[in-house]
Amino acid sequence: MLELMPSLGTWRPAVSGQRCAVATIVAAGGSVPRPLGTSMLVSEHGDILGSLSGGCVEGAVVEAALQAMHDGGSRLESFGYSAEDAFAVGLSCGGELEVHIQPIQPSGAGGLDLTWLNSASGGRSTSLALIRRLDAAGGAVVVHDPARFSAAGSQELSTLLGGDDAVIRAAAAQLEPLLHGGRTGLVRLAPAEGCGSSGPEAEPISLFVESRSPAARMLIFGANDFGAALLSAGKLLGYEVTLCDARPAFSNQGRFLAADHLVTDWPHRYLGAEAAAGRIDSRTVVCVLTHDPKFDIPLLQTALDLDLAYVGAMGSRRSHRQRIDGLLDCGVPAEALECLHSPIGLDLGAVTPAEVAVSITAEILASRRPASTVGPLKDGTGPIHQTNTPEHSKVTPWT
C-alpha cells in the first residue's frame, strides 16, 4: 500500500470519492514477481491503480475486490499454479501468493480512509511505515519514524488494538523488530481476553506491517551527455539523484534540472561533506563521469574510504591504469581498489549516452548479486524472482 499512497491525490476514483478495495500480497512462496506488501487498488467502477503480478492474477483479484465492496467484508485469496489445472487462475511462474482484499472508504467513514492515507503518505525521501489491521476490526496506523517506534508509547496503536495492555505488549515483541529493521511482514496476535473475544472460535488479530526507507542516493559526478542520460536512468530506478560538477557553466544547464539535487562544487569536497553530515549510507551509488584526473583522483580517494553500495568511474582501459597508479600514489590500499568498477558499466556494446546509462545501471543492479549468478536468464536455473528477505517470503498459514 505504501507505494500507492503518493498517487492517491491524483487517482481519479480516490479524488472523486468512489468506494475502493485494496488487494495486498501478504504471503508468498516460490518464484513470484512482486514482494510482500505490493498492493493494487480497485474502484467500484473497476478502475485499477497498481499491479500484483504483471497480469497473472489481476483479473481474479478485481472480481474479488468488487465482491468485497458489494458485501463489505475482507477476504483472503490464494493463487498458485498446477500443471494438472493449467487453465485455472494462478501464477504461471510456479509461485504461490496469498492476497488480502479489504474494502476502504473514500473519506471520513472509519476504517481505512483514502483521504487520510493520502495526507499521511509523506515524501519520497521519508521513512514511513504502515500498520494495517487485516481482521474484521480494520483500521491502520501510519508510523513516520519507524526506526524509533515504541509500541508502548503509541496511542494510535493502542486505539487500533483496542487498548488492551497484554495485546499491546505482545504486538511490541513482533512489530518493533520489523519496523526498526525496515522490513515488511505479517503479525498475528491472540485476541484480547474478556467480552466474549477469547476462546477457540475468537478471530486472531492480524496486523500487516509495511516499511519504506528513504530512497537510496545516486551521486553522479560530471555534467555531460553521459551524466544527463544516467540521471534519467537513476530516477527511473527510484534513486534520489544528485548531479555535481565543479564547473558552473556545465552544471547550470537546463537539461540537468530533473536531478533531485544539482550541486556546483568540487566533487571530493561535496562527497566528504555529505558523508560527514550523515547523508551517505551503504545503499549509496557513486558514478564518476568527469573523466579528468584532477577531479577523479581526490573524489575516488574519498569514495573508496566510505561504505558505499557501488563506486564506478568512466574512462578507457588506459585511463583506468593511470587512475589506479594515481590512487596508489595517494595511499589508497590495493584491496580498496577491488571495490572500484572501472571502466564503468557492463560490456553491452554501448556507444550512445543512453546505451552507456543502461550499461552502468545494469552493472549497479548486477553488483548486488554474486558475480557467478549474473548472466542471461536463459542460461540460468532456479527461480527467476529472488527475494532479499527469504524469511518473509514463505506462504504463512492463516488457520
N, C-alpha and C positions, 0 to 999 in steps of 0.2 A: 504493500500500500504506500510505503514511503516514496517510491519512485514516481507514483502518480500524483501525489499531493501537490507538487508545484504547478501541475497542469489544471487543477480544479477551477482556478479562477478564469480560465478561458474555454473550458469544455462546455459546449452549448447546453447539454442536458442539465449540468450542475448549475449553470448560471440561470437557466430558465425555471428551475425549481422542480424538475422531474423526479419521480421516485427512481431509485437505483439499487443495485445489489453489487457487492464486491465479492469476487472469487479470488481466493488466495491459496497458493501452494503451501500446505502446512506440513507435508511429509513427502519424501521422495526416496526412491531406491533404484539402483542400476543406472543406466545411461539415460539421463533426462536433459532437455535443452535449457531449462531455466532453473535458478536456485530457489531455495526456500524463501518465502516472503514475496515472491513475484506475484503481482495481482493484476486483475482485469476488472474494470467497471463496466456494468451493463445497465443501460437506462430502460425505463418502462416501454420505450418505443424500439428497443433493440439496438440503439447506438452503443458503440464499444470504445473504450479507452484502455489501451494496453494489450498485452498478449501473454498467454501462459505457456504455449508450446510451439508457437510458429505455425499452427494450423491443425495439429493432430486432434485436439480435443475441444477446440474453441466452440464448435457448433453445439456440442452436447452441453457445454458449460453455459452457453447463452440460454438454451432451453431450460436448464435447471435454475438459472438466475431469474428468468421470467416467472417460473413456477413459484420460486421463493418469494418474489414480490407479491404474487397473487395470494398465497396463503399466509404470508407474514412470518414464516418460520425459517430458521437456519437449517442447513443440511450439509452433509459430508459426502462427496462423490469420489469414488476410486476409479482410476484409469490405469490399464496395463495393456499387455499385448499377449495374445495366444495364437500360436500357429494353427491350432485347430479351429479358431474362430477369427480368421484374418479380417473379416469384414466388420467386426464389432468395433465400436468406438474405442480407441486406445492409442498407445504410443508405438509407432512402427519401429522406433529405435530400441524397443525392448525394455524400457524402464517402467517404473510404476510411480504414479502420482496420487496423492490424496489432496483434494481441493475442497476447502471450506467455503461455503456460499452463504452470505449474510445480507439481508436487506438493510439499506441505510437510508437515512432521512435526508431530504433536501435542505432543511434548516429548521432549527428550533423545535423539533418534535421528539427529543430524547434519543437515547442510544447513540449510535454513530451519526454524526451530523456533518454533511458536506461543507457547509459554511464554516463550521468550527475547524474542520480539518484543513481547509484552505488557509485560514488565518493563522493556523499553528504550524504551517509547514516549514517556516524558516527559509534561509537562503541556501544556495547550492553548496556553500563552503561551511555550513554549520553542522556541528554534531547534533544528531537528533535520534530519538528512539520513539517507537510507538508500541504501547502495550494494549492489546485488544482482548477483550473477554469474548470467547467464542461460544460459550454455552448460552443457555436461554436468557440469562440476565443481561447480556450485551454490555456495551459501553467501551470506552477507551480512555487512555491517558497518554498525553504527549510528554516526553521527557527531553528537556533542552540541554541537559548536561549529563549524559549517560555515564561518563567516567566517574562522576562523583555522586551518583544516585544512591540514596538511602531509603529503603522501603519504610523504615520506621518513621522517617521524617516527612513522608509524602502524604498529605491529606487527600490528594486526588486518588492515590492508590487505595487508601483506607476506604474512601467512598466507593470505589469500584468493587472492592471486596466485601462490602457490607459492614465494615468497621469491626470485624471480629479479630481480636489480637492474635489468637492462635493461627488463624489463616494467614494473617499478615506476616507473622514470623516464619511460617512455612514457605510463603511466597518469597521472602527475602533470601532464603538459602539458595533458591534457584534463579530468581530474577537478577540479583546483583552480579553474579559472575558473568551472566550473559551480557548485561548492559555494560559492565566495566570492561569486558573484552571486546565490545563492539560486534557481538555475534547475534545471530537470529536463531530462534528455537521455540519449541512448544513446552509449556509448563502445565502440569496437571496437579491439582490440589484436592484433597478431601474437602467436602463441603463443611460449612460451619455446623456445630452441634446445636441442637435445640430447634424449636419451631417446626418440627417435622422434617427438617432438612437432612438429617442423618439417617443411616440405615442402608441396607443393601441396594435399595432402588433409588437412593438420592443421586442426583446428577453431579459428577465431579465438576470442580471449577477448572475451566480450560483457558489458559492465557497464552496468547501468541505474541512473541517479542520480536520486533524488527529493529535493527540498529543501522544507522548511517553515520559513517565517519566523514569528516570534511574531504572534499575532493583531493586526490593526490596532485602534487605540483609537477609541472614540466617547465624547466627553465631552459629557454633557447637563447644562446648567445651568438649573435650575428644577424644583423638586419640586412638580409639579402634575399634573393629569389628563393633559396632553399629554406631560409627561415620563415618566409611567408607561407610556403606550402606546408611546412611542418607545423606551423601554428594552427592551420585549419585541421590538419590530421589529429593533432593533440586534442583540440576542442571536441572533435568527433568522438574520440575515445573517452571523453569525460574528464580530462585533466584540467586543472586550473593553470592556465598557460601564462607565463611571463616571458616577454622578449626584451633582452637587454643588449645594448650596444653603447660603446663609449663615444660614438660619433653622432652628434645631434642631427647632422644633415642626412644621415641614414635612418636613425631611429624615429625621426619625426615624420616619416612618410605615412600617408593615409592608409596604405594597404596593411599596416600593422595595427590599426585601431581595434581590430577584433580581439586582440590579446586582452586577457583579464588585467594584466599589469604591463605597462610599457615604460621601460626604465632607460634613462641615459646616464650611464656610469661605467667606470672601469669594471669589467666583468668579475675579476677576482675580489675586488673591494665589495661589490654588491653581494656576491655569494657569501663572503665571510661575514658581512653584516647580518644577512638573513639567518645564517646558522647561529650566530651569537644571540639573535633575538628569539631563537626557538621556533622559527618558521620553516625549518627544514627537518624532514624526518626520513625514515628508512624506506618510504614509498616514493621519494622524490627522484625525478629523472632529470639528468643534466645532459644537454646536447650542445656541443661546442662546434659551431659552424663558421667561426670567424676566419679560420684558415690563415692566421697571422701569428707567428711565434711570440710577438710582444704581448699579445692578448692570451694566446693559448697556454703558454708555459705557466705563468703565475696562476691562471684560472684552474688548470688541471692539477697543479700542485695543491691548491686549496681543496678542490673537489675530491681528490683521491685520499684526502685525510679525513673525509666525512663518511658516515654510514649512509650510503645512498643506494637506491634500487638499481641505478644504471648510470654510467658515465660513458659518453661516446664523443668522438672527435673526428671531424671531417678532414680529408686530405688524401693524397696519393700514398702509395707504399713508401716512396722516397721521403715524403713529408713525415710519415709515421716514424721512420727510422731516425730522422733528425729530431723529431719530437721526443722520442724515447731517450736519445742521448742527452737532450736538454733537461729532461726531468731527472735523469740520473745525476747529472751535474749539479742539480739543485738539491740533491739529497733525498729524492723520493725513493723509498725502498723498492727493490726489484719485485717483491711479492705484491706490492700495491699496484704495480703496473699490470698485473694479471687481471685486474678488475676493469681495465680500460678497454673499451670497444673501439678500436682504431685499426684501419679505416672503418668509419661508422657504417652500420647497416648490414643487411644480409645480401649475399651475391645473387640478386634477381635480374641482373642485366639492366638496372635502372639507369636512365640517362637524363630525363627531364626533371625539373624540381619536384613535380608531383610524384613521379615514379620514385625518386630518391626518398621522399617523405614516406611512401609506402614501405620502402626498404628499411628505413630507420624504425618506423613503428612496428614492423614485423619483428625486427631484432629485439626491440623492447619487450614485446609480448613473449618471444621465444626465450628471453633471458630469465623468465620466471620459472622455467622448467629445466630439468636436466638436459644437457645437450644431446644425449643419446635418444631422447624421445621426440626431438624436433625433426620433422620431415613431412613428406606428402602423406596425407591421410590414407591414401590407397595402399601405402606400404606398411601401415601400422597394424596393430592388433589391439583387442580390448575395447572398452567403451570410448567413444569419441568425446563425450561430455564428461569432464572431470570436475570434481568439487574440491575446494581448498579446505573444507571442514568436514571430513568424512564422518565424524561422529554425529553430525546433524543431517546427514543425507539419507539415513535409513528411514523406511516407512515405519512410523511409530504406531503401534496398536492403539486404538481408541476404546476398545472394550476389554 
